[in-house]
Amino acid sequence: MRGVVGIAARCVCGNPTVVATEPRLPDGTPFPTFYYLTHPGATAAMSALEATQVMPEFAELLDSDPEVAASYRAAHEAYLADRAVYGDVPEIAGISAGGMPTRVKCLHALAGHALAAGPGVNPIGDLALARGEWSPQRCTCVAVRSDA
């Protein structure tokens, strides 16, 4: 990973699940994805979930449930505020990740935000984590640990 400013979330055994990255990478590239899902089990689970075509279902939920839509917009604003601490990048002003605040585009980004921010902040990220096969509360790291 380039431009990592810290570990934003860890699984139950302490391995990183999400890193926080600079909004402008060291080579100058604007990078809107502040929370980047890195755990192999988590990324595989979100890829598998995306393959089930769940994103249109979540998008319909945004369209039909005003409370979910309001929470998703608030998640977008929280994401932008978290990233702003690390710099202002005009090229990505107002752009968060995962399709927020009006679309569902990338469950990896939304799950990463949900893990970093905690339950209740990103409703679609929370739904994706609940629906996926991976959990930060159950260690699956033994197979992927570099020190194992």
DSSP file (Angstrom, degrees, kcal/mol; ACC not computed):
  #  RESIDUE AA STRUCTURE BP1 BP2  ACC     N-H-->O    O-->H-N    N-H-->O    O-->H-N    TCO  KAPPA ALPHA  PHI   PSI    X-CA   Y-CA   Z-CA
    1    1 A M              0   0    0      0, 0.0     2,-0.4     0, 0.0     3,-0.3   0.000 360.0 360.0 360.0 141.8    0.0    0.0    0.0
    2    2 A R        +     0   0    0      1,-0.2    20,-0.1    20,-0.1    23,-0.0  -0.818 360.0  14.7-103.8 146.6    1.1    3.5   -0.8
    3    3 A G  S    S+     0   0    0     -2,-0.4    19,-2.8     1,-0.2     2,-0.3   0.734  75.7 172.6  70.6  24.8    0.4    6.5    1.4
    4    4 A V  E     +A   21   0A   0     -3,-0.3    17,-0.3    17,-0.2    -1,-0.2  -0.495  15.6 177.6 -70.8 130.3   -0.6    4.6    4.5
    5    5 A V  E     -     0   0A   0     15,-3.2     2,-0.3     1,-0.4    16,-0.2   0.481  61.5 -37.9-108.1  -8.3   -1.1    6.9    7.5
    6    6 A G  E     -A   20   0A   0     14,-1.1    14,-2.9     0, 0.0     2,-0.6  -0.928  63.7 -76.1 167.5 171.0   -2.3    4.2    9.9
    7    7 A I  E     -A   19   0A   0     -2,-0.3    12,-0.3    12,-0.2     3,-0.1  -0.844  36.0-174.8 -91.1 120.7   -4.2    1.1   10.7
    8    8 A A  E     +     0   0A   0     10,-2.2     2,-0.3    -2,-0.6    11,-0.2   0.700  66.3   7.7 -92.8 -22.0   -7.9    2.0   10.9
    9    9 A A  E     -A   18   0A   0      9,-1.5     8,-2.9     5,-0.0     9,-1.7  -0.985  60.5-161.0-158.6 150.6   -9.3   -1.4   12.0
   10   10 A R  E     -A   16   0A   0     -2,-0.3     5,-0.1     6,-0.3     2,-0.1  -0.937  22.3-117.4-131.0 154.3   -8.0   -4.8   13.1
   11   11 A C    >   -     0   0    0      4,-2.7     3,-2.1    -2,-0.3   126,-0.2  -0.262  48.6 -85.5 -80.5 178.1   -9.5   -8.2   13.3
   12   12 A V  T 3  S+     0   0    0    124,-2.4   125,-0.1     1,-0.3    -1,-0.1   0.770 129.3  51.4 -59.3 -28.9   -9.9  -10.0   16.6
   13   13 A C  T 3  S-     0   0    0    123,-0.1    -1,-0.3     2,-0.1   124,-0.1   0.451 121.4-103.8 -91.5   1.0   -6.3  -11.4   16.5
   14   14 A G  S <  S+     0   0    0     -3,-2.1    -2,-0.1     1,-0.3     3,-0.1   0.355  74.2 135.8 100.6  -6.2   -4.8   -8.0   15.9
   15   15 A N        -     0   0    0      1,-0.1    -4,-2.7    -5,-0.1    -1,-0.3  -0.478  63.9 -95.8 -75.2 148.4   -4.0   -8.2   12.2
   16   16 A P  E     +A   10   0A   0      0, 0.0    -6,-0.3     0, 0.0     3,-0.1  -0.353  42.1 169.9 -63.4 138.3   -4.9   -5.1   10.1
   17   17 A T  E    S+     0   0A   0     -8,-2.9    21,-3.0     1,-0.4    22,-1.3   0.603  71.3  24.2-113.1 -29.6   -8.2   -5.2    8.2
   18   18 A V  E     -AB   9  37A   0     -9,-1.7   -10,-2.2    19,-0.3    -9,-1.5  -1.000  64.1-161.7-140.2 133.7   -8.3   -1.6    7.1
   19   19 A V  E     -AB   7  36A   0     17,-2.4    17,-3.0    -2,-0.4     2,-0.4  -0.860  17.5-132.9-109.5 153.2   -5.6    1.0    6.5
   20   20 A A  E     -AB   6  35A   0    -14,-2.9   -15,-3.2    -2,-0.3   -14,-1.1  -0.886  27.4-162.5-100.4 134.9   -6.1    4.7    6.3
   21   21 A T  E     -A    4   0A   0     13,-2.2   -17,-0.2    -2,-0.4   -18,-0.1  -0.853  24.6 -97.3-121.3 154.6   -4.4    6.3    3.3
   22   22 A E        -     0   0    0    -19,-2.8     3,-0.1    -2,-0.3    65,-0.1  -0.343  28.5-127.9 -62.4 145.3   -3.4    9.9    2.4
   23   23 A P  S    S+     0   0    0      0, 0.0     8,-3.3     0, 0.0     2,-0.4   0.671 104.0  42.4 -72.1 -14.3   -5.8   11.7    0.1
   24   24 A R  B    S-C   30   0B   0      6,-0.3     5,-0.1    62,-0.2    -2,-0.1  -0.967  91.6-135.4-130.2 117.7   -2.9   12.5   -2.1
   25   25 A L    >   -     0   0    0      4,-3.0     3,-2.8    -2,-0.4   -22,-0.0  -0.197  30.8 -99.6 -67.3 161.5   -0.4    9.6   -2.6
   26   26 A P  T 3  S+     0   0    0      0, 0.0    -1,-0.1     0, 0.0   -24,-0.0   0.765 124.3  57.0 -55.4 -26.4    3.3   10.3   -2.5
   27   27 A D  T 3  S-     0   0    0      2,-0.1    -2,-0.1     1,-0.0     0, 0.0   0.450 124.1-103.2 -85.1   2.6    3.5   10.4   -6.3
   28   28 A G  S <  S+     0   0    0     -3,-2.8    -1,-0.0     1,-0.3     0, 0.0   0.318  74.0 142.2  97.8  -7.1    0.9   13.2   -6.3
   29   29 A T        -     0   0    0     -5,-0.1    -4,-3.0     1,-0.1    -1,-0.3  -0.504  54.9-120.9 -70.3 128.8   -2.1   11.1   -7.4
   30   30 A P  B     -C   24   0B   0      0, 0.0    -6,-0.3     0, 0.0    -1,-0.1  -0.499  30.2-169.3 -65.2 138.6   -5.4   12.1   -5.7
   31   31 A F        -     0   0    0     -8,-3.3   -10,-0.1    -2,-0.2    61,-0.1  -0.850  14.4-178.0-137.3  97.9   -6.7    9.0   -3.8
   32   32 A P        +     0   0    0      0, 0.0     2,-1.7     0, 0.0     3,-0.2   0.726  61.2  92.9 -71.5 -20.8  -10.3    9.3   -2.5
   33   33 A T        +     0   0    0      1,-0.2   -12,-0.1   -11,-0.1    64,-0.1  -0.543  45.1 165.7 -79.2  88.8  -10.3    5.9   -0.9
   34   34 A F        +     0   0    0     -2,-1.7   -13,-2.2     1,-0.2     2,-0.7   0.920  67.8  50.5 -69.4 -45.6   -9.3    6.9    2.6
   35   35 A Y  E    S-B   20   0A   0    -15,-0.2     2,-0.6    -3,-0.2    78,-0.2  -0.866  75.9-171.9 -99.1 115.9  -10.3    3.6    4.2
   36   36 A Y  E     -B   19   0A   0    -17,-3.0   -17,-2.4    -2,-0.7     2,-0.4  -0.932  20.8-133.6-117.0 117.4   -8.8    0.7    2.3
   37   37 A L  E     +B   18   0A   0     -2,-0.6   -19,-0.3   -19,-0.2    75,-0.1  -0.535  35.1 162.7 -70.0 123.3   -9.9   -2.9    3.1
   38   38 A T        +     0   0    0    -21,-3.0   -20,-0.2    -2,-0.4    -1,-0.2   0.630  31.8 108.1-120.1 -20.1   -6.7   -5.0    3.2
   39   39 A H     >  -     0   0    0    -22,-1.3     4,-2.9     1,-0.2     5,-0.3  -0.457  63.2-140.4 -67.5 125.9   -7.4   -8.2    5.0
   40   40 A P  H  > S+     0   0    0      0, 0.0     4,-2.2     0, 0.0     5,-0.2   0.874 101.2  49.0 -56.2 -40.3   -7.4  -11.1    2.5
   41   41 A G  H  > S+     0   0    0      2,-0.2     4,-2.0     1,-0.2     5,-0.1   0.903 113.5  46.5 -66.2 -40.5  -10.4  -12.8    4.1
   42   42 A A  H  > S+     0   0    0      2,-0.2     4,-2.2     1,-0.2     5,-0.2   0.914 113.0  48.1 -68.2 -43.3  -12.4   -9.6    4.2
   43   43 A T  H  X S+     0   0    0     -4,-2.9     4,-2.2     1,-0.2    -2,-0.2   0.900 112.0  49.9 -66.3 -38.6  -11.6   -8.7    0.6
   44   44 A A  H  X S+     0   0    0     -4,-2.2     4,-2.6    -5,-0.3    -1,-0.2   0.906 110.1  51.2 -64.1 -40.6  -12.5  -12.2   -0.6
   45   45 A A  H  X S+     0   0    0     -4,-2.0     4,-2.2     1,-0.2    -2,-0.2   0.903 111.0  46.9 -64.2 -41.2  -15.8  -12.0    1.3
   46   46 A M  H  X S+     0   0    0     -4,-2.2     4,-2.6     2,-0.2    -1,-0.2   0.881 111.8  51.1 -69.8 -36.4  -16.7   -8.7   -0.2
   47   47 A S  H  X S+     0   0    0     -4,-2.2     4,-1.8     2,-0.2    -2,-0.2   0.927 111.3  48.2 -63.1 -44.2  -15.8   -9.9   -3.7
   48   48 A A  H  X S+     0   0    0     -4,-2.6     4,-0.6     1,-0.2    -2,-0.2   0.900 112.0  49.7 -62.5 -40.6  -17.9  -13.0   -3.2
   49   49 A L  H ><>S+     0   0    0     -4,-2.2     3,-1.2     1,-0.2     5,-1.0   0.912 108.1  52.3 -66.3 -42.4  -20.8  -10.8   -2.0
   50   50 A E  H ><5S+     0   0    0     -4,-2.6     3,-1.6     1,-0.3     5,-0.3   0.867 103.4  59.7 -59.9 -35.3  -20.5   -8.5   -5.0
   51   51 A A  H 3<5S+     0   0    0     -4,-1.8    -1,-0.3     1,-0.3    -2,-0.2   0.697  94.8  63.8 -67.7 -18.3  -20.7  -11.6   -7.3
   52   52 A T  T <<5S-     0   0    0     -3,-1.2    -1,-0.3    -4,-0.6    -2,-0.2   0.406 112.6-118.3 -85.4   4.1  -24.1  -12.4   -5.8
   53   53 A Q  T <>5 +     0   0    0     -3,-1.6     4,-0.6    -4,-0.1    -3,-0.2   0.834  67.0 143.3  64.8  34.0  -25.5   -9.2   -7.3
   54   54 A V  H  >< +     0   0    0     -5,-1.0     4,-2.2     1,-0.2     5,-0.2   0.704  52.0  78.8 -76.7 -19.4  -26.4   -7.8   -3.8
   55   55 A M  H  > S+     0   0    0     -5,-0.3     4,-2.5     1,-0.2    -1,-0.2   0.893  90.3  51.2 -62.0 -40.8  -25.5   -4.2   -4.8
   56   56 A P  H  > S+     0   0    0      0, 0.0     4,-2.3     0, 0.0    -1,-0.2   0.887 109.3  52.9 -61.7 -34.9  -28.7   -3.6   -6.7
   57   57 A E  H  X S+     0   0    0     -4,-0.6     4,-1.8     2,-0.2    -2,-0.2   0.931 111.2  45.1 -62.2 -45.6  -30.6   -4.8   -3.6
   58   58 A F  H  X S+     0   0    0     -4,-2.2     4,-1.9     1,-0.2    -1,-0.2   0.875 111.4  53.4 -66.7 -36.9  -28.7   -2.4   -1.4
   59   59 A A  H  X S+     0   0    0     -4,-2.5     4,-1.8     1,-0.2    -1,-0.2   0.894 107.0  51.7 -64.2 -39.5  -29.2    0.4   -3.9
   60   60 A E  H  X S+     0   0    0     -4,-2.3     4,-2.0     1,-0.2    -1,-0.2   0.887 105.9  55.2 -63.4 -38.2  -33.0   -0.3   -3.8
   61   61 A L  H  X S+     0   0    0     -4,-1.8     4,-2.1     1,-0.2     8,-0.3   0.915 106.2  51.2 -60.3 -42.9  -32.9    0.0   -0.1
   62   62 A L  H  < S+     0   0    0     -4,-1.9     7,-0.2     1,-0.2    -1,-0.2   0.893 112.9  46.1 -59.7 -39.5  -31.3    3.5   -0.4
   63   63 A D  H  < S+     0   0    0     -4,-1.8    -1,-0.2     1,-0.2    -2,-0.2   0.803 120.5  37.1 -73.3 -29.5  -34.1    4.5   -2.8
   64   64 A S  H  < S+     0   0    0     -4,-2.0    -2,-0.2     1,-0.2    -1,-0.2   0.624 108.4  60.7-102.8 -14.3  -36.9    3.1   -0.7
   65   65 A D     X  -     0   0    0     -4,-2.1     4,-2.4    -5,-0.2     5,-0.2  -0.893  56.5-168.6-121.5 103.5  -35.9    3.8    2.9
   66   66 A P  H  > S+     0   0    0      0, 0.0     4,-2.3     0, 0.0     5,-0.2   0.822  89.0  54.8 -60.1 -32.2  -35.4    7.5    3.8
   67   67 A E  H  > S+     0   0    0      2,-0.2     4,-2.3     1,-0.2     5,-0.2   0.921 109.6  45.8 -68.5 -42.6  -33.7    6.6    7.2
   68   68 A V  H  > S+     0   0    0      2,-0.2     4,-2.5     1,-0.2     5,-0.2   0.924 113.0  51.1 -63.8 -43.4  -31.1    4.4    5.5
   69   69 A A  H  X S+     0   0    0     -4,-2.4     4,-2.2    -8,-0.3    -2,-0.2   0.902 110.8  48.1 -61.0 -41.3  -30.5    7.1    2.8
   70   70 A A  H  X S+     0   0    0     -4,-2.3     4,-2.2     2,-0.2    -1,-0.2   0.900 112.4  48.7 -66.7 -40.2  -30.0    9.7    5.5
   71   71 A S  H  X S+     0   0    0     -4,-2.3     4,-2.2     2,-0.2    -2,-0.2   0.878 110.5  51.3 -66.1 -37.1  -27.6    7.5    7.5
   72   72 A Y  H  X S+     0   0    0     -4,-2.5     4,-2.2     2,-0.2    -2,-0.2   0.892 109.4  49.8 -67.5 -40.1  -25.7    6.8    4.3
   73   73 A R  H  X S+     0   0    0     -4,-2.2     4,-2.2     2,-0.2    -2,-0.2   0.911 110.9  49.9 -63.6 -41.6  -25.4   10.5    3.5
   74   74 A A  H  X S+     0   0    0     -4,-2.2     4,-2.4     2,-0.2    -2,-0.2   0.870 108.4  53.4 -63.8 -36.8  -24.2   11.1    7.1
   75   75 A A  H  X S+     0   0    0     -4,-2.2     4,-2.5     2,-0.2    -1,-0.2   0.912 107.3  51.7 -63.1 -42.3  -21.6    8.3    6.6
   76   76 A H  H  X S+     0   0    0     -4,-2.2     4,-2.3     2,-0.2    -2,-0.2   0.926 111.0  47.1 -57.9 -47.1  -20.4   10.0    3.4
   77   77 A E  H  X S+     0   0    0     -4,-2.2     4,-2.2     1,-0.2    -2,-0.2   0.892 111.9  50.3 -64.3 -40.3  -20.0   13.3    5.4
   78   78 A A  H  X S+     0   0    0     -4,-2.4     4,-2.5     2,-0.2    -1,-0.2   0.898 109.4  51.9 -63.9 -40.7  -18.1   11.5    8.2
   79   79 A Y  H  X S+     0   0    0     -4,-2.5     4,-2.4     2,-0.2    -2,-0.2   0.933 110.1  48.1 -60.4 -48.0  -15.8    9.8    5.7
   80   80 A L  H  X S+     0   0    0     -4,-2.3     4,-2.2     1,-0.2    -1,-0.2   0.898 111.5  50.4 -61.3 -40.5  -15.0   13.2    4.2
   81   81 A A  H  X S+     0   0    0     -4,-2.2     4,-0.8     2,-0.2    -1,-0.2   0.902 109.8  50.3 -65.4 -41.4  -14.3   14.7    7.6
   82   82 A D  H >< S+     0   0    0     -4,-2.5     3,-0.6     1,-0.2     4,-0.3   0.926 114.0  44.7 -61.6 -44.6  -12.0   11.8    8.6
   83   83 A R  H >< S+     0   0    0     -4,-2.4     3,-2.1     1,-0.2    -2,-0.2   0.849 101.5  67.3 -69.3 -34.4  -10.0   12.2    5.3
   84   84 A A  H >< S+     0   0    0     -4,-2.2     3,-1.6     1,-0.3    -1,-0.2   0.754  85.4  71.3 -60.9 -25.2   -9.8   16.0    5.6
   85   85 A V  T << S+     0   0    0     -4,-0.8    -1,-0.3    -3,-0.6    -2,-0.2   0.798  98.9  50.1 -58.9 -27.4   -7.6   15.7    8.6
   86   86 A Y  T <  S-     0   0    0     -3,-2.1    -1,-0.3     1,-0.3   -62,-0.2   0.287 126.5 -58.8-100.1   9.8   -4.9   14.5    6.3
   87   87 A G    <   -     0   0    0     -3,-1.6     2,-0.6    -4,-0.1    -1,-0.3  -0.397  46.6 -91.2 131.7 155.8   -5.1   17.2    3.7
   88   88 A D        -     0   0    0     -2,-0.1    -4,-0.0    -3,-0.1     5,-0.0  -0.882  33.1-178.1-100.1 122.4   -7.3   19.1    1.2
   89   89 A V    >   -     0   0    0     -2,-0.6     3,-2.0     1,-0.1     4,-0.2  -0.902  11.4-162.9-122.5 100.5   -7.2   17.7   -2.3
   90   90 A P  G >  S+     0   0    0      0, 0.0     3,-1.4     0, 0.0    -1,-0.1   0.803  84.9  65.9 -55.2 -33.0   -9.4   19.8   -4.6
   91   91 A E  G 3  S+     0   0    0      1,-0.3    -2,-0.0     4,-0.0     0, 0.0   0.748 112.2  33.5 -63.1 -22.8   -9.5   17.1   -7.3
   92   92 A I  G X  S+     0   0    0     -3,-2.0     3,-2.3   -61,-0.1    -1,-0.3   0.158  82.2 147.2-119.1  17.8  -11.5   14.8   -5.0
   93   93 A A  T <  S+     0   0    0     -3,-1.4     3,-0.1     1,-0.3    -5,-0.0  -0.324  77.2   7.6 -56.0 129.1  -13.5   17.4   -3.0
   94   94 A G  T 3  S+     0   0    0      1,-0.2     2,-0.6   -18,-0.1    -1,-0.3   0.388 102.8 115.6  79.9  -3.8  -16.9   16.0   -2.1
   95   95 A I    <   +     0   0    0     -3,-2.3    -1,-0.2     1,-0.1    -3,-0.0  -0.871  32.2 163.2-101.2 123.9  -16.0   12.5   -3.3
   96   96 A S        -     0   0    0     -2,-0.6     2,-0.3     4,-0.5    -1,-0.1   0.459  38.9 -85.3-103.6-112.2  -15.8    9.7   -0.7
   97   97 A A  S >  S+     0   0    0    -64,-0.1     3,-1.7     1,-0.0    -1,-0.1  -0.985  89.2  35.5-158.2 162.6  -15.9    6.1   -1.7
   98   98 A G  T 3  S-     0   0    0     -2,-0.3     7,-3.3     1,-0.3     8,-0.9   0.555 122.7 -62.3  70.5   8.5  -18.1    3.1   -2.5
   99   99 A G  T >> S-     0   0    0      1,-0.3     4,-2.7     5,-0.3     3,-1.1   0.347  85.9-170.5  96.7  -5.8  -20.7    5.2   -4.3
  100  100 A M  T <4  +     0   0    0     -3,-1.7    -4,-0.5     1,-0.3    -1,-0.3  -0.293  53.9  23.6 -58.0 145.9  -21.6    7.3   -1.3
  101  101 A P  T 34 S+     0   0    0      0, 0.0    -1,-0.3     0, 0.0   -28,-0.1  -0.990 137.6   8.0 -98.8  -0.2  -23.8    9.2   -0.8
  102  102 A T  T <4 S+     0   0    0     -3,-1.1     2,-0.3   -30,-0.1    -2,-0.2   0.588 116.0  47.9-120.5 -11.8  -26.3    8.1   -3.4
  103  103 A R     <  -     0   0    0     -4,-2.7     2,-0.6   -41,-0.0    -1,-0.0  -0.806  65.1-130.5-127.2 166.5  -25.1    4.8   -5.0
  104  104 A V        +     0   0    0     -2,-0.3    -5,-0.3     1,-0.1   -45,-0.1  -0.951  46.2 145.0-116.4 107.1  -23.7    1.5   -4.0
  105  105 A K        +     0   0    0     -7,-3.3     2,-0.4    -2,-0.6    -6,-0.2   0.758  61.8  21.7-115.6 -37.0  -20.6    1.0   -6.0
  106  106 A C     >  -     0   0    0     -8,-0.9     4,-1.9     1,-0.1    -1,-0.2  -0.891  47.8-169.0-145.8 107.5  -17.9   -0.9   -4.1
  107  107 A L  H  > S+     0   0    0     -2,-0.4     4,-2.9     1,-0.2     5,-0.3   0.796  89.9  63.7 -67.2 -26.9  -18.6   -3.1   -1.0
  108  108 A H  H  > S+     0   0    0      2,-0.2     4,-2.2     1,-0.2    -1,-0.2   0.944 107.1  42.1 -59.6 -47.9  -14.9   -3.3   -0.3
  109  109 A A  H  > S+     0   0    0      2,-0.2     4,-2.2     1,-0.2    -2,-0.2   0.896 116.3  48.3 -66.8 -40.6  -14.8    0.5    0.4
  110  110 A L  H  X S+     0   0    0     -4,-1.9     4,-2.4     2,-0.2    15,-0.2   0.894 112.8  47.2 -69.8 -39.6  -18.1    0.5    2.3
  111  111 A A  H  X S+     0   0    0     -4,-2.9     4,-2.6     2,-0.2     5,-0.2   0.894 110.4  53.9 -66.6 -39.6  -17.1   -2.5    4.5
  112  112 A G  H  X S+     0   0    0     -4,-2.2     4,-2.3    -5,-0.3    -2,-0.2   0.918 110.6  46.1 -59.7 -43.5  -13.7   -0.8    5.1
  113  113 A H  H  X S+     0   0    0     -4,-2.2     4,-3.1   -78,-0.2     5,-0.3   0.928 111.7  51.4 -64.6 -44.4  -15.4    2.3    6.3
  114  114 A A  H  X S+     0   0    0     -4,-2.4     4,-1.9     1,-0.2    -2,-0.2   0.894 112.0  46.9 -60.7 -40.3  -17.8    0.4    8.5
  115  115 A L  H  < S+     0   0    0     -4,-2.6    -1,-0.2     2,-0.2    -2,-0.2   0.911 116.7  43.4 -67.7 -41.8  -15.0   -1.5   10.1
  116  116 A A  H  < S+     0   0    0     -4,-2.3    -2,-0.2    -5,-0.2    -1,-0.2   0.906 121.2  38.5 -70.4 -42.0  -12.9    1.7   10.7
  117  117 A A  H  < S-     0   0    0     -4,-3.1    -2,-0.2    -5,-0.2    -1,-0.2   0.747 110.5-123.6 -83.4 -24.7  -15.8    3.8   11.9
  118  118 A G    ><  -     0   0    0     -4,-1.9     3,-1.3    -5,-0.3     4,-0.5  -0.141  44.6 -37.3  98.2 162.5  -17.6    1.1   13.9
  119  119 A P  T 3  S+     0   0    0      0, 0.0    -4,-0.0     0, 0.0    -5,-0.0  -0.205 121.5  28.3 -58.2 143.0  -21.1   -0.3   13.8
  120  120 A G  T 3  S+     0   0    0      2,-0.2    -6,-0.0     3,-0.0    -2,-0.0   0.339  97.7  86.8  92.5  -6.7  -23.9    2.1   13.1
  121  121 A V  S <  S+     0   0    0     -3,-1.3   -46,-0.1     1,-0.3   -43,-0.1   0.899  94.3  30.8 -91.2 -47.8  -22.0    4.7   11.0
  122  122 A N     >  -     0   0    0     -4,-0.5     4,-2.8     1,-0.2    -1,-0.3  -0.890  67.3-169.5-115.4 101.5  -22.2    3.2    7.5
  123  123 A P  H  > S+     0   0    0      0, 0.0     4,-2.0     0, 0.0    -1,-0.2   0.852  87.1  45.6 -63.6 -35.6  -25.5    1.3    7.1
  124  124 A I  H  > S+     0   0    0      2,-0.2     4,-2.5     1,-0.2     5,-0.2   0.899 113.1  50.0 -75.3 -39.1  -24.6   -0.3    3.7
  125  125 A G  H  > S+     0   0    0      2,-0.2     4,-2.4   -15,-0.2     5,-0.2   0.912 110.9  50.6 -60.6 -42.3  -21.1   -1.3    5.0
  126  126 A D  H  X S+     0   0    0     -4,-2.8     4,-2.3     2,-0.2    -2,-0.2   0.919 110.5  49.0 -61.0 -43.9  -22.7   -2.8    8.1
  127  127 A L  H  X S+     0   0    0     -4,-2.0     4,-2.1     2,-0.2    -2,-0.2   0.909 110.4  51.0 -62.4 -42.2  -25.2   -4.8    5.9
  128  128 A A  H  X S+     0   0    0     -4,-2.5     4,-1.9     1,-0.2    -2,-0.2   0.924 111.3  47.2 -62.2 -44.4  -22.3   -6.0    3.7
  129  129 A L  H  < S+     0   0    0     -4,-2.4    -1,-0.2     1,-0.2    -2,-0.2   0.897 112.8  49.3 -64.6 -39.1  -20.3   -7.2    6.7
  130  130 A A  H  < S+     0   0    0     -4,-2.3    -1,-0.2     1,-0.2    -2,-0.2   0.850 115.5  43.7 -67.8 -33.1  -23.4   -8.9    8.2
  131  131 A R  H  < S+     0   0    0     -4,-2.1    -2,-0.2    -5,-0.2    -1,-0.2   0.742  99.9  88.5 -84.1 -24.6  -24.2  -10.6    4.9
  132  132 A G  S  < S-     0   0    0     -4,-1.9   -86,-0.1    -5,-0.2   -87,-0.1  -0.176  80.9-121.9 -75.4 167.9  -20.6  -11.7    4.1
  133  133 A E  S    S+     0   0    0    -88,-0.1     2,-0.3   -92,-0.1    -1,-0.1   0.577  87.9  78.0 -84.3 -11.9  -18.8  -14.9    5.1
  134  134 A W        -     0   0    0    -92,-0.1    -2,-0.1   -93,-0.1   -92,-0.0  -0.721  56.6-172.9-102.4 149.5  -16.0  -13.1    7.0
  135  135 A S    >   -     0   0    0      3,-0.4     3,-1.4    -2,-0.3  -123,-0.2  -0.999  29.0-141.6-139.7 138.8  -16.1  -11.5   10.4
  136  136 A P  T 3  S+     0   0    0      0, 0.0  -124,-2.4     0, 0.0  -123,-0.1   0.622 104.3  63.3 -70.4 -10.0  -13.5   -9.4   12.3
  137  137 A Q  T 3  S+     0   0    0   -126,-0.2     2,-0.5     1,-0.1  -126,-0.0   0.473  97.2  61.1 -90.7  -3.5  -14.6  -11.3   15.4
  138  138 A R  S <  S-     0   0    0     -3,-1.4    -3,-0.4  -125,-0.0     2,-0.2  -0.978  86.9-124.9-129.6 119.0  -13.5  -14.7   14.1
  139  139 A C        +     0   0    0     -2,-0.5    -2,-0.1     1,-0.2     0, 0.0  -0.429  41.6 154.6 -68.9 126.2   -9.8  -15.2   13.3
  140  140 A T        +     0   0    0     -2,-0.2     3,-0.4    -5,-0.1     4,-0.2   0.056  47.9 102.1-126.7  19.0   -9.1  -16.5    9.8
  141  141 A C    >>  +     0   0    0      1,-0.2     4,-1.8     2,-0.2     3,-1.8   0.677  50.8  86.8 -83.1 -19.1   -5.5  -15.0    9.7
  142  142 A V  T 34 S+     0   0    0      1,-0.3     3,-0.2     2,-0.2    -1,-0.2   0.875  92.6  47.4 -52.5 -41.6   -3.5  -18.2   10.3
  143  143 A A  T 34 S+     0   0    0     -3,-0.4    -1,-0.3     1,-0.2    -2,-0.2   0.693 120.9  37.0 -73.1 -18.0   -3.5  -19.0    6.6
  144  144 A V  T <4 S+     0   0    0     -3,-1.8    -2,-0.2    -4,-0.2    -1,-0.2   0.480  84.7 116.5-114.5  -3.9   -2.5  -15.5    5.6
  145  145 A R    ><  -     0   0    0     -4,-1.8     3,-0.6    -3,-0.2  -130,-0.0  -0.437  53.3-151.6 -70.8 136.5   -0.1  -14.4    8.4
  146  146 A S  T 3  S+     0   0    0      1,-0.2    -1,-0.1    -2,-0.2    -4,-0.0   0.710  97.0  48.8 -79.0 -19.3    3.4  -13.7    7.3
  147  147 A D  T 3         0   0    0      1,-0.2    -1,-0.2     0, 0.0    -2,-0.1   0.328 360.0 360.0-101.4   7.3    4.8  -14.7   10.7
  148  148 A A    <         0   0    0     -3,-0.6    -1,-0.2    -6,-0.1    -2,-0.1   0.464 360.0 360.0 -81.5 360.0    2.9  -18.0   11.0
